[in-house]
Amino acid sequence: MQGDTLLIGREQECGLMLDDPGVSKRHAQIIRVENEYIIRDQGSVNGTYVGEHRITHHTLRDGDRIKIGKHDLLFRAEPDAAASSGGLATIPATQAAGAAGLARVVEPAPFAQPGWMEEQIAAIQAREQSGRRTISWILNGVIIVGIVVLLLVLFVFDNSGPGATNLGVVTLETGYPQVVFVPEKPEYTKFEVSPPDLLAVSLDDGDAEIAELRATDANFNIIKVVPGSPGEGTITIRGQRDYVISVRVIPRQKEDEPYADELAKAKSPDTPDDVKEKAARLWLQEAGNIVYERPYVALERLDVAEAYAGNTLSDALQSDLVRILRKIDPVAYADDKMPSALTLEDLRKEIKKKLDGQWRGLRLRYSQAAKQADLNDRAAVLKSMMTLIPDKRDFRYQWAKINLERTNYAIAQQRRPAGPWGG
């Protein structure tokens, strides 16, 4: 030992150099404090052992065996040698070979002054803390630089060239107005359609149905379009940032009206009056039976009953109408409140009330599911909306269908197994 310390490790500067890859550059240190020797691990990878125990620091005793890497070190302190070697004596290597295969001798050094041990440990801790602070500053600097570079890259991409963000493709049918979803951006000022005859864009906020649907989903806005001739093109949304929607307009899929044959029969002069009377009562009763379960279909069947009944209701039809209205609202249509004359329009208003009430309930459920981010519940509500209003020409059906497609896509993305990097 040179001075009061002996550094053990793989570096040439160490007082005891051990040429072993299992030994750290500065593996351990032996410090003499008065007449005691303390060994302290220097944060080595493979550790320092005294006997069978891994230590961080340990007061050495005569005969202690220190294991560092593949080397065994034998510590000897012989009183006879204290005068010449400060309490430690050397032993022949062959004496230790039988026990551990390799022995080295830690030689003593002059005594340290009281308090020297605390000073050395404090100095070592100060150096270690300084090193950790340096590493921390370097890491923080690298993180800050990385964030700045990322923001610059995003800024460059966001402002590079006249390109617009593509919002996807929508397929429309000719012959009736339809809705298209666009991001909710109040600064939108202009919509450009290419080719011009592809469709017409309407921003008429006076449309109550469109205003209601816009209020239901605050994340997206809705525009109303009327497709023209079939073809493909784009809607470009001009504003603070441009967006493009690819549009494919196809001919309306030919489909028969659900009650086309009955309506034609009701309007035919060849149909006898008694047949019309009987059919009108039948369709009226069917409409009344499904007011609560399927109010939209009830309205369609009421249209057929009205076509068969004509402008004047017979006494039998009046009686059926009173019975149905009292079933729907027994208070409003009690004997003392019954209007002098009832028409099928009175029943139409009551059915629409039921339809609107059920729709409002589904809208509330949809809003709650959206706030809770429950995709499965939201999909179930949207399916119920499409069942309540099954006519694809109705804006509410179109809105629910588009939302259901978006929701199902989000559910599929959640279920997709993650790749090696979480993709």
ABEGO torsion letter per residue (X at the ends): XBEABBBBEABAABABBBBBAABBABABBBBBBEABBBBBBAGBAAEBBBEABBBABBBBBBGBBBBBEABBBBBBBBAAAAAAAGGBBBBBAAAAAAAAGBBBBBBBBBBBBBGAAAAAAAAAAAAAAAAAAAAAAAAAAAAAAAAAAAAAAAAAAAABEABBBBAEBBBBBBGBBBBBBBBBBAABABBBBOBAAABBBBABAABAAAAAAAAABAABBBBBBBBBBBEBBBBBBBBABBBBBBBBBBBBBBBBBAAAAAAAAAABAABBAAAAAAAAAAAAAAAAAAAAABAAAAAAAAAAAAAAAEABBBAAAAAAAAAAAAAABAAAABAAABBABBBAAAAAAAAAAAAAAAAAAAAAAAAAAAAAGBAAAAAAAAAAAAAABABAABAAAAAAAAAAAAAAAAAAAAABBBBAAGX
